[in-house]
Amino acid sequence: MSSPQGLDETVPDHNTGTISSDVAIIGYDDIDAASWPTYNLTTIKRPLDTLINESVKTIENLINDPSTIYNKIIPVELIYRNSLSIKQE
């Protein structure tokens, strides 16, 4: 989830800040609200600077050679919080 509005709709227990063991919720972009005690949402953090730089390189490569095939895997980071009922290893 990349917007704070979605947090209120998906995190059911505002009193404890925890999720039922039957549900696992993971957001994206590690927005500030995800770390608030009320939500404590596990998120996937993407390296935005790297994504931007690689996007620009891809566009430049395609301009210079439209037949270029460009594939880049950019690692992400799991920010583990309480919205998963599984234990962190």
PDB file with one MODEL, atoms N, CA, C and O in Angstrom:
MODEL        1
ATOM      1  N   MET A   1       0.846  -1.150   0.000  1.00  0.00           N
ATOM      2  CA  MET A   1       0.000   0.000   0.000  1.00  0.00           C
ATOM      3  C   MET A   1       0.898   1.220   0.000  1.00  0.00           C
ATOM      4  O   MET A   1       1.880   1.275   0.740  1.00  0.00           O
ATOM      5  N   SER A   2       0.576   2.164  -0.800  1.00  0.00           N
ATOM      6  CA  SER A   2       1.432   3.336  -0.881  1.00  0.00           C
ATOM      7  C   SER A   2       0.707   4.606  -0.475  1.00  0.00           C
ATOM      8  O   SER A   2       1.191   5.706  -0.739  1.00  0.00           O
ATOM      9  N   SER A   3      -0.425   4.470   0.151  1.00  0.00           N
ATOM     10  CA  SER A   3      -1.112   5.667   0.609  1.00  0.00           C
ATOM     11  C   SER A   3      -1.627   5.469   2.030  1.00  0.00           C
ATOM     12  O   SER A   3      -2.112   4.389   2.368  1.00  0.00           O
ATOM     13  N   PRO A   4      -1.527   6.503   2.865  1.00  0.00           N
ATOM     14  CA  PRO A   4      -2.000   6.378   4.243  1.00  0.00           C
ATOM     15  C   PRO A   4      -3.487   6.061   4.339  1.00  0.00           C
ATOM     16  O   PRO A   4      -3.919   5.446   5.314  1.00  0.00           O
ATOM     17  N   GLN A   5      -4.283   6.470   3.345  1.00  0.00           N
ATOM     18  CA  GLN A   5      -5.720   6.217   3.402  1.00  0.00           C
ATOM     19  C   GLN A   5      -6.009   4.726   3.437  1.00  0.00           C
ATOM     20  O   GLN A   5      -6.962   4.299   4.089  1.00  0.00           O
ATOM     21  N   GLY A   6      -5.218   3.940   2.758  1.00  0.00           N
ATOM     22  CA  GLY A   6      -5.429   2.506   2.709  1.00  0.00           C
ATOM     23  C   GLY A   6      -5.152   1.820   4.029  1.00  0.00           C
ATOM     24  O   GLY A   6      -5.674   0.733   4.280  1.00  0.00           O
ATOM     25  N   LEU A   7      -4.346   2.428   4.871  1.00  0.00           N
ATOM     26  CA  LEU A   7      -4.023   1.813   6.160  1.00  0.00           C
ATOM     27  C   LEU A   7      -5.261   1.626   7.020  1.00  0.00           C
ATOM     28  O   LEU A   7      -5.437   0.567   7.622  1.00  0.00           O
ATOM     29  N   ASP A   8      -6.116   2.626   7.088  1.00  0.00           N
ATOM     30  CA  ASP A   8      -7.314   2.532   7.918  1.00  0.00           C
ATOM     31  C   ASP A   8      -8.249   1.433   7.456  1.00  0.00           C
ATOM     32  O   ASP A   8      -8.996   0.871   8.257  1.00  0.00           O
ATOM     33  N   GLU A   9      -8.213   1.124   6.177  1.00  0.00           N
ATOM     34  CA  GLU A   9      -9.108   0.106   5.638  1.00  0.00           C
ATOM     35  C   GLU A   9      -8.572  -1.306   5.799  1.00  0.00           C
ATOM     36  O   GLU A   9      -9.348  -2.260   5.753  1.00  0.00           O
ATOM     37  N   THR A  10      -7.254  -1.469   5.989  1.00  0.00           N
ATOM     38  CA  THR A  10      -6.690  -2.813   5.998  1.00  0.00           C
ATOM     39  C   THR A  10      -6.201  -3.288   7.355  1.00  0.00           C
ATOM     40  O   THR A  10      -6.126  -4.496   7.581  1.00  0.00           O
ATOM     41  N   VAL A  11      -5.872  -2.395   8.252  1.00  0.00           N
ATOM     42  CA  VAL A  11      -5.379  -2.804   9.566  1.00  0.00           C
ATOM     43  C   VAL A  11      -6.560  -2.811  10.527  1.00  0.00           C
ATOM     44  O   VAL A  11      -7.010  -1.746  10.949  1.00  0.00           O
ATOM     45  N   PRO A  12      -7.078  -4.002  10.886  1.00  0.00           N
ATOM     46  CA  PRO A  12      -8.346  -4.081  11.592  1.00  0.00           C
ATOM     47  C   PRO A  12      -8.316  -3.717  13.070  1.00  0.00           C
ATOM     48  O   PRO A  12      -9.320  -3.213  13.574  1.00  0.00           O
ATOM     49  N   ASP A  13      -7.245  -3.939  13.778  1.00  0.00           N
ATOM     50  CA  ASP A  13      -7.277  -3.737  15.221  1.00  0.00           C
ATOM     51  C   ASP A  13      -6.428  -2.534  15.621  1.00  0.00           C
ATOM     52  O   ASP A  13      -5.229  -2.665  15.866  1.00  0.00           O
ATOM     53  N   HIS A  14      -7.054  -1.371  15.685  1.00  0.00           N
ATOM     54  CA  HIS A  14      -6.333  -0.150  16.043  1.00  0.00           C
ATOM     55  C   HIS A  14      -5.956  -0.102  17.515  1.00  0.00           C
ATOM     56  O   HIS A  14      -5.084   0.681  17.893  1.00  0.00           O
ATOM     57  N   ASN A  15      -6.581  -0.909  18.353  1.00  0.00           N
ATOM     58  CA  ASN A  15      -6.280  -0.891  19.778  1.00  0.00           C
ATOM     59  C   ASN A  15      -4.961  -1.576  20.104  1.00  0.00           C
ATOM     60  O   ASN A  15      -4.224  -1.120  20.978  1.00  0.00           O
ATOM     61  N   THR A  16      -4.659  -2.660  19.412  1.00  0.00           N
ATOM     62  CA  THR A  16      -3.441  -3.406  19.721  1.00  0.00           C
ATOM     63  C   THR A  16      -2.345  -3.218  18.689  1.00  0.00           C
ATOM     64  O   THR A  16      -1.179  -3.501  18.965  1.00  0.00           O
ATOM     65  N   GLY A  17      -2.703  -2.743  17.500  1.00  0.00           N
ATOM     66  CA  GLY A  17      -1.716  -2.581  16.452  1.00  0.00           C
ATOM     67  C   GLY A  17      -1.253  -3.908  15.877  1.00  0.00           C
ATOM     68  O   GLY A  17      -0.179  -3.982  15.280  1.00  0.00           O
ATOM     69  N   THR A  18      -2.047  -4.952  16.048  1.00  0.00           N
ATOM     70  CA  THR A  18      -1.663  -6.268  15.535  1.00  0.00           C
ATOM     71  C   THR A  18      -2.705  -6.774  14.542  1.00  0.00           C
ATOM     72  O   THR A  18      -3.807  -6.236  14.436  1.00  0.00           O
ATOM     73  N   ILE A  19      -2.331  -7.804  13.835  1.00  0.00           N
ATOM     74  CA  ILE A  19      -3.169  -8.421  12.815  1.00  0.00           C
ATOM     75  C   ILE A  19      -3.519  -9.826  13.272  1.00  0.00           C
ATOM     76  O   ILE A  19      -2.709 -10.486  13.923  1.00  0.00           O
ATOM     77  N   SER A  20      -4.695 -10.282  12.945  1.00  0.00           N
ATOM     78  CA  SER A  20      -5.104 -11.648  13.236  1.00  0.00           C
ATOM     79  C   SER A  20      -4.103 -12.614  12.609  1.00  0.00           C
ATOM     80  O   SER A  20      -3.516 -12.314  11.569  1.00  0.00           O
ATOM     81  N   SER A  21      -3.910 -13.765  13.235  1.00  0.00           N
ATOM     82  CA  SER A  21      -2.981 -14.746  12.676  1.00  0.00           C
ATOM     83  C   SER A  21      -3.499 -15.324  11.364  1.00  0.00           C
ATOM     84  O   SER A  21      -2.753 -16.010  10.665  1.00  0.00           O
ATOM     85  N   ASP A  22      -4.754 -15.066  11.012  1.00  0.00           N
ATOM     86  CA  ASP A  22      -5.330 -15.544   9.754  1.00  0.00           C
ATOM     87  C   ASP A  22      -5.028 -14.612   8.580  1.00  0.00           C
ATOM     88  O   ASP A  22      -5.310 -14.952   7.431  1.00  0.00           O
ATOM     89  N   VAL A  23      -4.457 -13.443   8.864  1.00  0.00           N
ATOM     90  CA  VAL A  23      -4.258 -12.429   7.836  1.00  0.00           C
ATOM     91  C   VAL A  23      -2.814 -11.953   7.865  1.00  0.00           C
ATOM     92  O   VAL A  23      -2.222 -11.802   8.934  1.00  0.00           O
ATOM     93  N   ALA A  24      -2.257 -11.720   6.693  1.00  0.00           N
ATOM     94  CA  ALA A  24      -0.933 -11.106   6.585  1.00  0.00           C
ATOM     95  C   ALA A  24      -1.044  -9.947   5.608  1.00  0.00           C
ATOM     96  O   ALA A  24      -1.573 -10.105   4.508  1.00  0.00           O
ATOM     97  N   ILE A  25      -0.552  -8.794   6.005  1.00  0.00           N
ATOM     98  CA  ILE A  25      -0.631  -7.603   5.163  1.00  0.00           C
ATOM     99  C   ILE A  25       0.780  -7.053   4.967  1.00  0.00           C
ATOM    100  O   ILE A  25       1.527  -6.869   5.928  1.00  0.00           O
ATOM    101  N   ILE A  26       1.127  -6.797   3.721  1.00  0.00           N
ATOM    102  CA  ILE A  26       2.418  -6.198   3.403  1.00  0.00           C
ATOM    103  C   ILE A  26       2.158  -5.006   2.498  1.00  0.00           C
ATOM    104  O   ILE A  26       1.451  -5.116   1.496  1.00  0.00           O
ATOM    105  N   GLY A  27       2.729  -3.878   2.855  1.00  0.00           N
ATOM    106  CA  GLY A  27       2.603  -2.683   2.027  1.00  0.00           C
ATOM    107  C   GLY A  27       3.849  -2.472   1.190  1.00  0.00           C
ATOM    108  O   GLY A  27       4.797  -3.253   1.270  1.00  0.00           O
ATOM    109  N   TYR A  28       3.850  -1.414   0.385  1.00  0.00           N
ATOM    110  CA  TYR A  28       4.989  -1.064  -0.440  1.00  0.00           C
ATOM    111  C   TYR A  28       5.404   0.371  -0.175  1.00  0.00           C
ATOM    112  O   TYR A  28       4.592   1.211   0.211  1.00  0.00           O
ATOM    113  N   ASP A  29       6.675   0.632  -0.387  1.00  0.00           N
ATOM    114  CA  ASP A  29       7.272   1.965  -0.332  1.00  0.00           C
ATOM    115  C   ASP A  29       7.595   2.429   1.077  1.00  0.00           C
ATOM    116  O   ASP A  29       8.146   3.520   1.231  1.00  0.00           O
ATOM    117  N   ASP A  30       7.289   1.674   2.097  1.00  0.00           N
ATOM    118  CA  ASP A  30       7.639   2.007   3.483  1.00  0.00           C
ATOM    119  C   ASP A  30       7.326   3.473   3.818  1.00  0.00           C
ATOM    120  O   ASP A  30       8.192   4.213   4.286  1.00  0.00           O
ATOM    121  N   ILE A  31       6.081   3.874   3.571  1.00  0.00           N
ATOM    122  CA  ILE A  31       5.677   5.241   3.898  1.00  0.00           C
ATOM    123  C   ILE A  31       5.776   5.454   5.404  1.00  0.00           C
ATOM    124  O   ILE A  31       5.747   4.488   6.166  1.00  0.00           O
ATOM    125  N   ASP A  32       5.890   6.695   5.838  1.00  0.00           N
ATOM    126  CA  ASP A  32       6.063   7.010   7.256  1.00  0.00           C
ATOM    127  C   ASP A  32       4.975   6.397   8.130  1.00  0.00           C
ATOM    128  O   ASP A  32       5.258   5.863   9.202  1.00  0.00           O
ATOM    129  N   ALA A  33       3.740   6.477   7.671  1.00  0.00           N
ATOM    130  CA  ALA A  33       2.620   5.979   8.481  1.00  0.00           C
ATOM    131  C   ALA A  33       2.718   4.476   8.747  1.00  0.00           C
ATOM    132  O   ALA A  33       2.151   3.992   9.727  1.00  0.00           O
ATOM    133  N   ALA A  34       3.414   3.741   7.910  1.00  0.00           N
ATOM    134  CA  ALA A  34       3.547   2.291   8.099  1.00  0.00           C
ATOM    135  C   ALA A  34       4.260   1.958   9.401  1.00  0.00           C
ATOM    136  O   ALA A  34       4.022   0.900   9.984  1.00  0.00           O
ATOM    137  N   SER A  35       5.127   2.843   9.861  1.00  0.00           N
ATOM    138  CA  SER A  35       5.872   2.577  11.094  1.00  0.00           C
ATOM    139  C   SER A  35       5.177   3.119  12.347  1.00  0.00           C
ATOM    140  O   SER A  35       5.661   2.906  13.459  1.00  0.00           O
ATOM    141  N   TRP A  36       4.067   3.806  12.183  1.00  0.00           N
ATOM    142  CA  TRP A  36       3.347   4.317  13.352  1.00  0.00           C
ATOM    143  C   TRP A  36       2.881   3.143  14.206  1.00  0.00           C
ATOM    144  O   TRP A  36       2.469   2.119  13.661  1.00  0.00           O
ATOM    145  N   PRO A  37       2.936   3.264  15.523  1.00  0.00           N
ATOM    146  CA  PRO A  37       2.530   2.154  16.396  1.00  0.00           C
ATOM    147  C   PRO A  37       1.115   1.642  16.127  1.00  0.00           C
ATOM    148  O   PRO A  37       0.838   0.458  16.319  1.00  0.00           O
ATOM    149  N   THR A  38       0.234   2.511  15.690  1.00  0.00           N
ATOM    150  CA  THR A  38      -1.143   2.092  15.410  1.00  0.00           C
ATOM    151  C   THR A  38      -1.196   1.061  14.294  1.00  0.00           C
ATOM    152  O   THR A  38      -2.031   0.157  14.325  1.00  0.00           O
ATOM    153  N   TYR A  39      -0.308   1.186  13.301  1.00  0.00           N
ATOM    154  CA  TYR A  39      -0.329   0.306  12.137  1.00  0.00           C
ATOM    155  C   TYR A  39       0.778  -0.747  12.183  1.00  0.00           C
ATOM    156  O   TYR A  39       0.509  -1.936  12.017  1.00  0.00           O
ATOM    157  N   ASN A  40       2.013  -0.319  12.406  1.00  0.00           N
ATOM    158  CA  ASN A  40       3.163  -1.224  12.465  1.00  0.00           C
ATOM    159  C   ASN A  40       3.149  -2.198  11.281  1.00  0.00           C
ATOM    160  O   ASN A  40       3.252  -3.412  11.459  1.00  0.00           O
ATOM    161  N   LEU A  41       3.019  -1.643  10.069  1.00  0.00           N
ATOM    162  CA  LEU A  41       2.815  -2.404   8.848  1.00  0.00           C
ATOM    163  C   LEU A  41       4.134  -2.877   8.237  1.00  0.00           C
ATOM    164  O   LEU A  41       5.037  -2.076   7.999  1.00  0.00           O
ATOM    165  N   THR A  42       4.236  -4.174   7.988  1.00  0.00           N
ATOM    166  CA  THR A  42       5.375  -4.719   7.262  1.00  0.00           C
ATOM    167  C   THR A  42       5.314  -4.196   5.828  1.00  0.00           C
ATOM    168  O   THR A  42       4.250  -4.188   5.209  1.00  0.00           O
ATOM    169  N   THR A  43       6.458  -3.761   5.304  1.00  0.00           N
ATOM    170  CA  THR A  43       6.465  -3.199   3.955  1.00  0.00           C
ATOM    171  C   THR A  43       7.670  -3.675   3.155  1.00  0.00           C
ATOM    172  O   THR A  43       8.655  -4.172   3.701  1.00  0.00           O
ATOM    173  N   ILE A  44       7.558  -3.507   1.861  1.00  0.00           N
ATOM    174  CA  ILE A  44       8.667  -3.724   0.936  1.00  0.00           C
ATOM    175  C   ILE A  44       9.213  -2.335   0.611  1.00  0.00           C
ATOM    176  O   ILE A  44       8.486  -1.467   0.128  1.00  0.00           O
ATOM    177  N   LYS A  45      10.499  -2.140   0.881  1.00  0.00           N
ATOM    178  CA  LYS A  45      11.123  -0.847   0.606  1.00  0.00           C
ATOM    179  C   LYS A  45      11.918  -0.951  -0.692  1.00  0.00           C
ATOM    180  O   LYS A  45      12.827  -1.770  -0.829  1.00  0.00           O
ATOM    181  N   ARG A  46      11.547  -0.096  -1.634  1.00  0.00           N
ATOM    182  CA  ARG A  46      12.237  -0.074  -2.916  1.00  0.00           C
ATOM    183  C   ARG A  46      13.242   1.073  -2.921  1.00  0.00           C
ATOM    184  O   ARG A  46      12.947   2.149  -2.400  1.00  0.00           O
ATOM    185  N   PRO A  47      14.428   0.864  -3.503  1.00  0.00           N
ATOM    186  CA  PRO A  47      15.422   1.945  -3.571  1.00  0.00           C
ATOM    187  C   PRO A  47      15.059   2.921  -4.693  1.00  0.00           C
ATOM    188  O   PRO A  47      15.442   2.722  -5.846  1.00  0.00           O
ATOM    189  N   LEU A  48      14.325   3.967  -4.348  1.00  0.00           N
ATOM    190  CA  LEU A  48      13.792   4.873  -5.370  1.00  0.00           C
ATOM    191  C   LEU A  48      14.877   5.550  -6.195  1.00  0.00           C
ATOM    192  O   LEU A  48      14.708   5.716  -7.403  1.00  0.00           O
ATOM    193  N   ASP A  49      15.991   5.946  -5.576  1.00  0.00           N
ATOM    194  CA  ASP A  49      17.073   6.569  -6.349  1.00  0.00           C
ATOM    195  C   ASP A  49      17.597   5.616  -7.415  1.00  0.00           C
ATOM    196  O   ASP A  49      17.830   6.020  -8.554  1.00  0.00           O
ATOM    197  N   THR A  50      17.780   4.358  -7.047  1.00  0.00           N
ATOM    198  CA  THR A  50      18.253   3.362  -8.006  1.00  0.00           C
ATOM    199  C   THR A  50      17.227   3.154  -9.114  1.00  0.00           C
ATOM    200  O   THR A  50      17.587   3.065 -10.288  1.00  0.00           O
ATOM    201  N   LEU A  51      15.937   3.075  -8.740  1.00  0.00           N
ATOM    202  CA  LEU A  51      14.889   2.906  -9.750  1.00  0.00           C
ATOM    203  C   LEU A  51      14.882   4.060 -10.748  1.00  0.00           C
ATOM    204  O   LEU A  51      14.741   3.845 -11.952  1.00  0.00           O
ATOM    205  N   ILE A  52      15.031   5.268 -10.251  1.00  0.00           N
ATOM    206  CA  ILE A  52      15.042   6.452 -11.114  1.00  0.00           C
ATOM    207  C   ILE A  52      16.248   6.425 -12.037  1.00  0.00           C
ATOM    208  O   ILE A  52      16.121   6.635 -13.243  1.00  0.00           O
ATOM    209  N   ASN A  53      17.432   6.163 -11.463  1.00  0.00           N
ATOM    210  CA  ASN A  53      18.656   6.136 -12.275  1.00  0.00           C
ATOM    211  C   ASN A  53      18.595   5.060 -13.351  1.00  0.00           C
ATOM    212  O   ASN A  53      18.973   5.309 -14.496  1.00  0.00           O
ATOM    213  N   GLU A  54      18.127   3.877 -13.001  1.00  0.00           N
ATOM    214  CA  GLU A  54      18.030   2.797 -13.978  1.00  0.00           C
ATOM    215  C   GLU A  54      16.983   3.095 -15.048  1.00  0.00           C
ATOM    216  O   GLU A  54      17.151   2.709 -16.205  1.00  0.00           O
ATOM    217  N   SER A  55      15.912   3.773 -14.673  1.00  0.00           N
ATOM    218  CA  SER A  55      14.894   4.165 -15.656  1.00  0.00           C
ATOM    219  C   SER A  55      15.471   5.146 -16.671  1.00  0.00           C
ATOM    220  O   SER A  55      15.217   5.022 -17.869  1.00  0.00           O
ATOM    221  N   VAL A  56      16.238   6.110 -16.199  1.00  0.00           N
ATOM    222  CA  VAL A  56      16.865   7.084 -17.097  1.00  0.00           C
ATOM    223  C   VAL A  56      17.849   6.384 -18.030  1.00  0.00           C
ATOM    224  O   VAL A  56      17.884   6.666 -19.228  1.00  0.00           O
ATOM    225  N   LYS A  57      18.654   5.466 -17.474  1.00  0.00           N
ATOM    226  CA  LYS A  57      19.601   4.712 -18.313  1.00  0.00           C
ATOM    227  C   LYS A  57      18.863   3.915 -19.385  1.00  0.00           C
ATOM    228  O   LYS A  57      19.301   3.855 -20.534  1.00  0.00           O
ATOM    229  N   THR A  58      17.757   3.312 -19.008  1.00  0.00           N
ATOM    230  CA  THR A  58      16.971   2.521 -19.961  1.00  0.00           C
ATOM    231  C   THR A  58      16.449   3.407 -21.090  1.00  0.00           C
ATOM    232  O   THR A  58      16.533   3.038 -22.262  1.00  0.00           O
ATOM    233  N   ILE A  59      15.919   4.555 -20.744  1.00  0.00           N
ATOM    234  CA  ILE A  59      15.405   5.485 -21.760  1.00  0.00           C
ATOM    235  C   ILE A  59      16.528   5.943 -22.683  1.00  0.00           C
ATOM    236  O   ILE A  59      16.360   5.985 -23.902  1.00  0.00           O
ATOM    237  N   GLU A  60      17.684   6.287 -22.094  1.00  0.00           N
ATOM    238  CA  GLU A  60      18.829   6.704 -22.913  1.00  0.00           C
ATOM    239  C   GLU A  60      19.270   5.590 -23.855  1.00  0.00           C
ATOM    240  O   GLU A  60      19.547   5.838 -25.028  1.00  0.00           O
ATOM    241  N   ASN A  61      19.333   4.358 -23.340  1.00  0.00           N
ATOM    242  CA  ASN A  61      19.726   3.215 -24.181  1.00  0.00           C
ATOM    243  C   ASN A  61      18.735   2.995 -25.302  1.00  0.00           C
ATOM    244  O   ASN A  61      19.137   2.707 -26.430  1.00  0.00           O
ATOM    245  N   LEU A  62      17.458   3.121 -25.024  1.00  0.00           N
ATOM    246  CA  LEU A  62      16.433   2.928 -26.054  1.00  0.00           C
ATOM    247  C   LEU A  62      16.467   4.036 -27.104  1.00  0.00           C
ATOM    248  O   LEU A  62      16.196   3.788 -28.279  1.00  0.00           O
ATOM    249  N   ILE A  63      16.794   5.247 -26.688  1.00  0.00           N
ATOM    250  CA  ILE A  63      16.923   6.356 -27.653  1.00  0.00           C
ATOM    251  C   ILE A  63      18.106   6.085 -28.582  1.00  0.00           C
ATOM    252  O   ILE A  63      18.008   6.272 -29.794  1.00  0.00           O
ATOM    253  N   ASN A  64      19.231   5.640 -28.000  1.00  0.00           N
ATOM    254  CA  ASN A  64      20.440   5.390 -28.786  1.00  0.00           C
ATOM    255  C   ASN A  64      20.325   4.133 -29.648  1.00  0.00           C
ATOM    256  O   ASN A  64      20.877   4.079 -30.747  1.00  0.00           O
ATOM    257  N   ASP A  65      19.623   3.141 -29.159  1.00  0.00           N
ATOM    258  CA  ASP A  65      19.466   1.890 -29.901  1.00  0.00           C
ATOM    259  C   ASP A  65      18.110   1.274 -29.553  1.00  0.00           C
ATOM    260  O   ASP A  65      17.998   0.543 -28.568  1.00  0.00           O
ATOM    261  N   PRO A  66      17.074   1.566 -30.359  1.00  0.00           N
ATOM    262  CA  PRO A  66      15.721   1.073 -30.058  1.00  0.00           C
ATOM    263  C   PRO A  66      15.598  -0.450 -29.995  1.00  0.00           C
ATOM    264  O   PRO A  66      14.624  -0.968 -29.450  1.00  0.00           O
ATOM    265  N   SER A  67      16.564  -1.159 -30.540  1.00  0.00           N
ATOM    266  CA  SER A  67      16.485  -2.625 -30.492  1.00  0.00           C
ATOM    267  C   SER A  67      17.095  -3.203 -29.211  1.00  0.00           C
ATOM    268  O   SER A  67      17.104  -4.419 -29.020  1.00  0.00           O
ATOM    269  N   THR A  68      17.597  -2.341 -28.347  1.00  0.00           N
ATOM    270  CA  THR A  68      18.223  -2.791 -27.101  1.00  0.00           C
ATOM    271  C   THR A  68      17.203  -3.480 -26.207  1.00  0.00           C
ATOM    272  O   THR A  68      16.087  -2.999 -26.010  1.00  0.00           O
ATOM    273  N   ILE A  69      17.617  -4.612 -25.678  1.00  0.00           N
ATOM    274  CA  ILE A  69      16.813  -5.294 -24.657  1.00  0.00           C
ATOM    275  C   ILE A  69      17.512  -5.048 -23.333  1.00  0.00           C
ATOM    276  O   ILE A  69      18.683  -5.386 -23.161  1.00  0.00           O
ATOM    277  N   TYR A  70      16.792  -4.466 -22.418  1.00  0.00           N
ATOM    278  CA  TYR A  70      17.397  -4.063 -21.152  1.00  0.00           C
ATOM    279  C   TYR A  70      16.620  -4.691 -20.013  1.00  0.00           C
ATOM    280  O   TYR A  70      15.410  -4.499 -19.886  1.00  0.00           O
ATOM    281  N   ASN A  71      17.323  -5.437 -19.195  1.00  0.00           N
ATOM    282  CA  ASN A  71      16.690  -6.102 -18.058  1.00  0.00           C
ATOM    283  C   ASN A  71      17.568  -5.880 -16.832  1.00  0.00           C
ATOM    284  O   ASN A  71      18.756  -6.203 -16.855  1.00  0.00           O
ATOM    285  N   LYS A  72      17.011  -5.349 -15.793  1.00  0.00           N
ATOM    286  CA  LYS A  72      17.767  -5.069 -14.578  1.00  0.00           C
ATOM    287  C   LYS A  72      16.935  -5.486 -13.383  1.00  0.00           C
ATOM    288  O   LYS A  72      15.783  -5.072 -13.250  1.00  0.00           O
ATOM    289  N   ILE A  73      17.503  -6.293 -12.520  1.00  0.00           N
ATOM    290  CA  ILE A  73      16.833  -6.680 -11.275  1.00  0.00           C
ATOM    291  C   ILE A  73      17.372  -5.796 -10.166  1.00  0.00           C
ATOM    292  O   ILE A  73      18.576  -5.736  -9.920  1.00  0.00           O
ATOM    293  N   ILE A  74      16.462  -5.122  -9.513  1.00  0.00           N
ATOM    294  CA  ILE A  74      16.841  -4.219  -8.431  1.00  0.00           C
ATOM    295  C   ILE A  74      16.350  -4.821  -7.116  1.00  0.00           C
ATOM    296  O   ILE A  74      15.146  -5.007  -6.937  1.00  0.00           O
ATOM    297  N   PRO A  75      17.255  -5.126  -6.203  1.00  0.00           N
ATOM    298  CA  PRO A  75      16.845  -5.736  -4.939  1.00  0.00           C
ATOM    299  C   PRO A  75      15.988  -4.794  -4.094  1.00  0.00           C
ATOM    300  O   PRO A  75      16.149  -3.574  -4.131  1.00  0.00           O
ATOM    301  N   VAL A  76      15.088  -5.387  -3.345  1.00  0.00           N
ATOM    302  CA  VAL A  76      14.245  -4.640  -2.416  1.00  0.00           C
ATOM    303  C   VAL A  76      14.543  -5.125  -1.006  1.00  0.00           C
ATOM    304  O   VAL A  76      15.234  -6.126  -0.822  1.00  0.00           O
ATOM    305  N   GLU A  77      14.027  -4.421  -0.019  1.00  0.00           N
ATOM    306  CA  GLU A  77      14.252  -4.778   1.378  1.00  0.00           C
ATOM    307  C   GLU A  77      12.911  -4.987   2.076  1.00  0.00           C
ATOM    308  O   GLU A  77      12.004  -4.164   1.954  1.00  0.00           O
ATOM    309  N   LEU A  78      12.795  -6.085   2.802  1.00  0.00           N
ATOM    310  CA  LEU A  78      11.601  -6.330   3.604  1.00  0.00           C
ATOM    311  C   LEU A  78      11.779  -5.639   4.947  1.00  0.00           C
ATOM    312  O   LEU A  78      12.719  -5.933   5.686  1.00  0.00           O
ATOM    313  N   ILE A  79      10.869  -4.716   5.262  1.00  0.00           N
ATOM    314  CA  ILE A  79      10.863  -4.047   6.558  1.00  0.00           C
ATOM    315  C   ILE A  79       9.823  -4.779   7.403  1.00  0.00           C
ATOM    316  O   ILE A  79       8.626  -4.520   7.283  1.00  0.00           O
ATOM    317  N   TYR A  80      10.280  -5.690   8.254  1.00  0.00           N
ATOM    318  CA  TYR A  80       9.381  -6.556   9.014  1.00  0.00           C
ATOM    319  C   TYR A  80       8.818  -5.810  10.221  1.00  0.00           C
ATOM    320  O   TYR A  80       9.560  -5.274  11.044  1.00  0.00           O
ATOM    321  N   ARG A  81       7.492  -5.789  10.304  1.00  0.00           N
ATOM    322  CA  ARG A  81       6.801  -5.218  11.462  1.00  0.00           C
ATOM    323  C   ARG A  81       5.711  -6.192  11.879  1.00  0.00           C
ATOM    324  O   ARG A  81       5.781  -7.368  11.521  1.00  0.00           O
ATOM    325  N   ASN A  82       4.723  -5.750  12.611  1.00  0.00           N
ATOM    326  CA  ASN A  82       3.742  -6.664  13.214  1.00  0.00           C
ATOM    327  C   ASN A  82       2.566  -7.067  12.337  1.00  0.00           C
ATOM    328  O   ASN A  82       1.669  -7.757  12.822  1.00  0.00           O
ATOM    329  N   SER A  83       2.528  -6.673  11.077  1.00  0.00           N
ATOM    330  CA  SER A  83       1.364  -7.022  10.258  1.00  0.00           C
ATOM    331  C   SER A  83       1.458  -8.428   9.656  1.00  0.00           C
ATOM    332  O   SER A  83       0.598  -8.837   8.877  1.00  0.00           O
ATOM    333  N   LEU A  84       2.504  -9.155  10.024  1.00  0.00           N
ATOM    334  CA  LEU A  84       2.634 -10.564   9.625  1.00  0.00           C
ATOM    335  C   LEU A  84       2.616 -11.413  10.884  1.00  0.00           C
ATOM    336  O   LEU A  84       3.243 -11.072  11.886  1.00  0.00           O
ATOM    337  N   SER A  85       1.895 -12.516  10.822  1.00  0.00           N
ATOM    338  CA  SER A  85       1.829 -13.373  12.011  1.00  0.00           C
ATOM    339  C   SER A  85       3.000 -14.354  12.072  1.00  0.00           C
ATOM    340  O   SER A  85       3.194 -15.029  13.083  1.00  0.00           O
ATOM    341  N   ILE A  86       3.787 -14.435  10.982  1.00  0.00           N
ATOM    342  CA  ILE A  86       4.934 -15.335  10.992  1.00  0.00           C
ATOM    343  C   ILE A  86       6.091 -14.684  11.741  1.00  0.00           C
ATOM    344  O   ILE A  86       6.171 -13.460  11.839  1.00  0.00           O
ATOM    345  N   LYS A  87       6.961 -15.494  12.255  1.00  0.00           N
ATOM    346  CA  LYS A  87       8.104 -14.975  12.990  1.00  0.00           C
ATOM    347  C   LYS A  87       9.223 -14.610  12.024  1.00  0.00           C
ATOM    348  O   LYS A  87       9.449 -15.301  11.031  1.00  0.00           O
ATOM    349  N   GLN A  88       9.922 -13.518  12.324  1.00  0.00           N
ATOM    350  CA  GLN A  88      11.043 -13.094  11.507  1.00  0.00           C
ATOM    351  C   GLN A  88      12.219 -14.030  11.760  1.00  0.00           C
ATOM    352  O   GLN A  88      12.496 -14.397  12.902  1.00  0.00           O
ATOM    353  N   GLU A  89      12.912 -14.416  10.682  1.00  0.00           N
ATOM    354  CA  GLU A  89      14.072 -15.296  10.824  1.00  0.00           C
ATOM    355  C   GLU A  89      15.339 -14.480  10.870  1.00  0.00           C
ATOM    356  O   GLU A  89      16.430 -15.039  10.987  1.00  0.00           O
TER     357      GLU A  89
ENDMDL
END
